[in-house]
């Protein structure tokens, strides 16, 4: 049987070179949120760079920061608030690329609760994701002057599972949702957009950077590792740009990689369309102004800020400078 061999594989055979192994830990389960990486793998973009990439799905009990700290991954997808909080606690994570230019996080509220603006959050129960995802919310509430301990005039925080049940069951006036995922789960449950009021963190001026690529500082100091990451980022961004331009195909590639069978074609295609809005305009290079805005938002945490001082060395353009140059 004849086998089709890619140019990269033939070149590797000719030179005796072996593919470099890279393990990527995702922030969540296999879904279109991570389409760029699955597309890069499926389209041979990693192989063209001489890389053998293993993509590890995440989940509710998997924290990317813990995985990389334990040596289980070379690079992780993480939100900057969680990465900066981990860095301040001693895990030296460094952002090497930022595929997502915009935030998809928001609070979705039932209109019949009377909530029309953030001022109406007082004395309401709000669903919040934890495991590092609570940091943007806590900073926002602090800026609004709303206590989060359930006291009068503040808000009661409901530790939200990764579902929309608290809203459907009216256990909370608002819940955490992403523009590309949970919001549509609410709609699919039979609630119309007119019955909802949404507050996008991006529109509220408290958006923090999401879904960046992070590595450990000591590994980044290794020139060989740097070169591997240059190849990885270059191929990954090629995957992201392909996914943006071919959203339905990208969604189908994601479905092919979903080992759980939990995802549906309709949901993933819709998700990919929304994700493309968040990666649009990004070439992978971190917008330092957006990173600084993230830091400023987190520092404005009142008596219990997410981070207590401005970080040093928390991001580097060394990888994207080289990746974009070639």
N, C-alpha and C positions, 0 to 999 in steps of 0.2 A: 504494500500500500504506500502510495506516495504521500508525503507530508509537505505541506506548505510551510516554508521557513521564512521568517521575517528577516529583513536586512540586518537588523540589530543582532539577531541570533546568529546569523552567518558570520557577521563580523566578530562576534564573541568566539565562535568556533575557530576562526582563522587565527586569532591572536592568543587563544588559550585563556582568555579572560573569563572570569566567572561573574555571574550577576551579583550585585550587592543587595543584601537583604535589608529591608526596612519594614518595621512594624508600626502601623498607625492605629491609635486608639481613638475611636469616635466618641462623641459626647452622649450619643443616644443610639437607639436601635437603627437598623438598616431602613432608611427612608430617603426621600428626595433631598432632604436637608444636607445630605452628604453626596449628592449625585456626582459632583465633579471628580471625586476620588474613584468611584465605581466606573465612571466613564473613562477616566485615564487608564484604568486597569483593563477594561473591556476593549478599548480601542488600541491598546498596545503602546500607549504613550510612555508608560513606565518602562516597558520592555525596550523601547527605542533608546531610553537613557541608560540601559544596562542595569535596571533595578528589578528586584523581585519583592513586590510590596504585599504584605499581609495586612488586610483591613479587619480590625477587631470591632464588632458592634458593641455599643454600650447598652445601658439599661438602668433601671431605677436603683440597682444596688452596685453600680459600677461608677466610681469617681475617677475620671481621667488623671487627676493629680496624684491619686494614690497608686494608680497603675504605673505611671512613669517613675514615681518615687521608688517603687519596688523593682524597677528594671524590666517591667512587662511591655514597654513600648519605647520606641525611639523618638516619636513625635506624637502629640495629642491634639485633638480639636477641643478647645475650651473657650469659655467666655472670659473676657479680660478681668471682670471683677473677681471671679474665683481664682484666676491665675495670680492676680496681684495680692489677694488675701493669702494665698498659699506662699507666695514669695516672702511676704512680711513675716510669715511664721517659720521661715527657714528653708522652704523648697525653692531653689533658685531657677524658676521658670523664666524663659525668655521668648517673647513673641518674635518669630522669624518671618511671618507672612500673615496677611489679613484678607482672605478671599471675600468676606462679607463686608460691604461698605456701609450698610444700613442695619438698623435693629428691627426685628420682627416682633418684639415683645410688647404686650399690651394687657390692660385690664378690661375685661368684658363684663358689663353689668346689665342687669335686668332693668328695663326702663321703668317698670311699675314700682321700683323701690324709691323713685323720686330723685335718683342721682342724675344730675345734669352737668355737673362740673366737679373737679377735685374737692372743692369746698364742701360738697355734700357727702364726702366719705366719712365724716365725723359720726361716731356712734354706729357705724355699720360694720358688718363682718366681711372681711375680704380674704379670698383664697390665695394662698401664696405657696409657690414651690420652694423647697429648701434644697439641700445638698449643693450649696453654692449659688443657686439661682435666686435666692432671696435678697442678695446684696443690693441690686438696683432698686428693688422695692423699698427696702429699709432706708436707703439714702433719700429716696423720693419723699417718703413719709416724714422723714426728719426735716427736709426742706419745707414741707407744708406745715410743720409744727404740730404734727399729729403723733401722739404717743401710740405705740403698738402693743401696749400691755393690757388692752381692754378697759382701761380707765375711762371715766366719763369725758366726753369731748374728743377722745382718741378713736382708734380703730381696734377691733378684735381680729387677730390674725388666725385664720383657720389653716392649719398645715395641710395643704392640698396635695392629694395624690396626683399622679400624672394622668388625670382624666378630668371630665367636666361635670361629674356627678353633683358636686356641691351647688352648682348653679341650677341644674335641672331639678334637683330636689329642694331648692330654695333654702339650703343651709347657709348660703352666703349671698350677699347682694352682688358681689363681683368676684370673678376668678381670674387667675393668670391664664393667658392664652398666647399663642403665637399666631401671627397673621396667616401662616401657611399650614397650620395644623389644628389646634384645639378650637379655634373660632369656627372652623368648618364642621367640626364635630357637633358643636352647639346647633348650627344651622341644620345639619343632617338629622338632628334629634327632633326637628319640627318647630323650632323657634325661628321666627322671621327676623331679618335684619332690623325691621322697624320696631321690634320688641326689645332691641338691645341698644346700649350706649357703650361706645368703646373709647378707650384712652390709650393711644399709642405713645410709648415712652419717647419715640423719636419726635413726635409733635409736642410733647410736654417739656422738651428741653432737658430731659434726664436720661436720654438714651446712653447706654454703655456698649462698648464693642463686643460683638458676639462671634463665635465660630472662627477664632484665629488659630494659627498653628504655633505650637509651643514645644520647645525642647529644653533640656537642662543646660545650664550655663557652662558647666565643666566640659560637657561633650561638645558644645559649640566652639570651645577653645581648640579643639582638635582639627587641624586643617583637612584631614581625610574625611572627617564627619561633615565638615562644612561643604566639601565638594559633593558629598552624597546628598545633602539637603538642597543644594543648588539644583541638582538633577530632579530631586523629588518635587520641589516647589515649581520648577519650570513645567514638568509634566502634569502636575496637579492643576495648575492654572490653565494649561491647554485643555484639560478635561473640563474645567469650569466654563471656559468660554464656549466649548462645544456644547455643553449642556444648556447654556443660555440660548444658544441659537437653534437647538434641537430639543425642545423641552419634552415632547412626547416620547421621543426615542430614549432620552435620558431616563425618563420615568420607567420605561420598560426595562432598561438595564438594571435599575435599582430593584425592580420586582424580581428579576432573574437571580439577584443576589440575596433575596429575602428568604432565609432558611426556615422561618417560622410560619410562612404562609398567612401572616396576619394582615398584610397590606393588600389594598385593592387597587385595581388599575385606575379607577376614577379618582380616588383620593390622591394617589401618587402623581397623576398628571396635573391635577389641580394644585397640589403642593409644589410641584416643580415650577409651575407658572408663577407662583408667588415667590419662591426662592430666587428665581431669575431677577426679580425686582430688587432683591437685597444684595446680590452679587454684581449687579449692573454698575459699570463705572470703575470696578476694581480690577487692577492688573496684578493684585497680590501684594503690592507695596503698602505698608502701613501708613495711614494718614496720621502723622504725629499730632496734628491739632485735635483730631478725634480721640486719640489716645490720651492727650492731656485733658480733654473734656471729660473723659471717663474718670481720670484721676481726680479731677476737681469735684465731680459728682460724688465720688466715693468718700472724699475727704469731708464733704459737707454732711457728715452723718451725725451731727449733734454730739450728744454725750456718749454715743456708742458707734463711732464711725467704722466703716468696713476696713479702712486702712488708716493709720495714724500719722503717716508721713509720706511725702512724695517719694516714689520708688526711684532707685538708680539702677541703670542697666537692665530694665525690664523689657526692653525691646531693642532690636537690632535690624538694620537694613542691609547688613553684610550679605545675606543670602539672596534677597530679592535684587540687590544691585547687580549681582553677577548673573542671576537667573534671567533678568530682563535684558541684560546686555547681549545675550546670545540668541 
